[in-house]
């Protein structure tokens, strides 16, 4: 290899190094721009999320206050009696009277059903068995059922 050829190769390598260095600076500059854009976008979206969270907390507070107010209102309404103003229209007075009668009838019906067997909806019978005249119940092996067997009693 001659000296001229060696210099030509070195010059070509030097030109390629400069080209690579220039491309490296260009790519690093673009990466820096993208990084800045990403950071700005991230900060903006983080701010939006924080504002959204704050708004959700405010709404939750409002809902809790509203529910508390409704609970207090329902407690107060159940504890207070209805005081009707004098001079009600006749139609409203009749309607209110009818509602009161229906309510009283429902309470009476409820009292009747309180004395019934809840599983069958029938009144609980008051009976006594006389020994010797009725078959005795036989408890089955699994202890979940009772059998009335007259034949075993007669044996």
KAGIZI-V991718 format. One record per backbone hydrogen bond with DSSP energy under -0.5 kcal/mol. NH is the residue of the N-H (numbers start at 1). CO is the residue of the C=O. E is the energy in kcal/mol with one decimal. If there is no record, write none. Layout:
nh:NH co:CO e:E
nh:NH co:CO e:E
//
This chain:
nh:6 co:2 e:-2.0
nh:7 co:3 e:-2.1
nh:8 co:4 e:-2.2
nh:9 co:5 e:-2.1
nh:10 co:6 e:-2.3
nh:11 co:7 e:-2.8
nh:12 co:8 e:-2.1
nh:13 co:9 e:-2.5
nh:14 co:10 e:-2.4
nh:15 co:11 e:-2.5
nh:16 co:12 e:-2.2
nh:17 co:13 e:-2.4
nh:18 co:14 e:-2.2
nh:19 co:15 e:-2.2
nh:20 co:16 e:-2.6
nh:21 co:17 e:-2.6
nh:22 co:18 e:-2.5
nh:23 co:19 e:-2.4
nh:24 co:20 e:-2.5
nh:25 co:21 e:-2.2
nh:26 co:22 e:-2.2
nh:27 co:23 e:-2.8
nh:28 co:24 e:-2.7
nh:29 co:25 e:-2.3
nh:30 co:26 e:-2.2
nh:31 co:27 e:-2.4
nh:32 co:28 e:-2.1
nh:33 co:29 e:-2.1
nh:34 co:30 e:-2.6
nh:35 co:31 e:-2.5
nh:36 co:32 e:-2.3
nh:37 co:33 e:-2.5
nh:38 co:34 e:-2.8
nh:39 co:35 e:-2.5
nh:40 co:36 e:-2.4
nh:41 co:37 e:-2.6
nh:42 co:38 e:-2.8
nh:43 co:39 e:-2.4
nh:44 co:40 e:-2.3
nh:45 co:41 e:-2.6
nh:46 co:42 e:-2.5
nh:47 co:43 e:-2.1
nh:48 co:44 e:-2.1
nh:49 co:45 e:-2.5
nh:50 co:46 e:-2.5
nh:51 co:47 e:-2.5
nh:52 co:48 e:-2.5
nh:53 co:49 e:-2.7
nh:54 co:50 e:-2.3
nh:55 co:51 e:-2.4
nh:56 co:52 e:-2.5
nh:57 co:53 e:-2.4
nh:58 co:54 e:-2.2
nh:59 co:55 e:-2.6
nh:60 co:56 e:-2.6
nh:61 co:57 e:-2.3
nh:62 co:58 e:-2.3
nh:63 co:59 e:-2.7
nh:64 co:60 e:-2.8
nh:65 co:61 e:-2.4
nh:66 co:62 e:-2.6
nh:67 co:63 e:-2.9
nh:68 co:64 e:-2.6
nh:69 co:65 e:-2.5
nh:70 co:66 e:-2.6
nh:71 co:67 e:-2.8
nh:72 co:68 e:-2.7
nh:73 co:69 e:-2.7
nh:74 co:70 e:-2.7
nh:75 co:71 e:-2.3
nh:76 co:72 e:-2.8
nh:77 co:73 e:-2.6
nh:78 co:74 e:-1.9
nh:79 co:75 e:-1.5
nh:80 co:76 e:-1.9
nh:83 co:81 e:-0.7
nh:84 co:82 e:-0.7
nh:93 co:89 e:-2.4
nh:94 co:90 e:-2.5
nh:95 co:91 e:-2.2
nh:96 co:92 e:-2.6
nh:97 co:93 e:-2.2
nh:98 co:94 e:-2.5
nh:99 co:95 e:-2.3
nh:100 co:96 e:-2.2
nh:101 co:97 e:-2.2
nh:102 co:98 e:-2.5
nh:103 co:99 e:-2.4
nh:104 co:100 e:-2.4
nh:105 co:101 e:-2.4
nh:106 co:102 e:-2.4
nh:107 co:103 e:-2.2
nh:108 co:104 e:-2.2
nh:109 co:105 e:-2.3
nh:110 co:106 e:-2.4
nh:111 co:107 e:-2.2
nh:112 co:108 e:-1.9
nh:113 co:109 e:-2.0
nh:114 co:110 e:-1.2
nh:115 co:111 e:-0.6
nh:115 co:112 e:-0.9
nh:116 co:113 e:-1.4
nh:117 co:122 e:-3.9
nh:118 co:116 e:-0.5
nh:120 co:117 e:-0.6
nh:121 co:117 e:-2.9
nh:122 co:117 e:-0.5
nh:124 co:115 e:-1.0
nh:127 co:125 e:-0.7
nh:131 co:129 e:-0.5
nh:132 co:134 e:-0.5
nh:133 co:130 e:-1.3
nh:134 co:130 e:-1.0
nh:138 co:147 e:-3.6
nh:139 co:137 e:-0.5
nh:140 co:145 e:-2.3
nh:143 co:140 e:-1.7
nh:147 co:138 e:-2.9
nh:149 co:136 e:-0.8
nh:149 co:147 e:-0.8
nh:150 co:148 e:-0.6
nh:153 co:149 e:-0.8
nh:154 co:150 e:-1.6
nh:155 co:151 e:-1.3
//
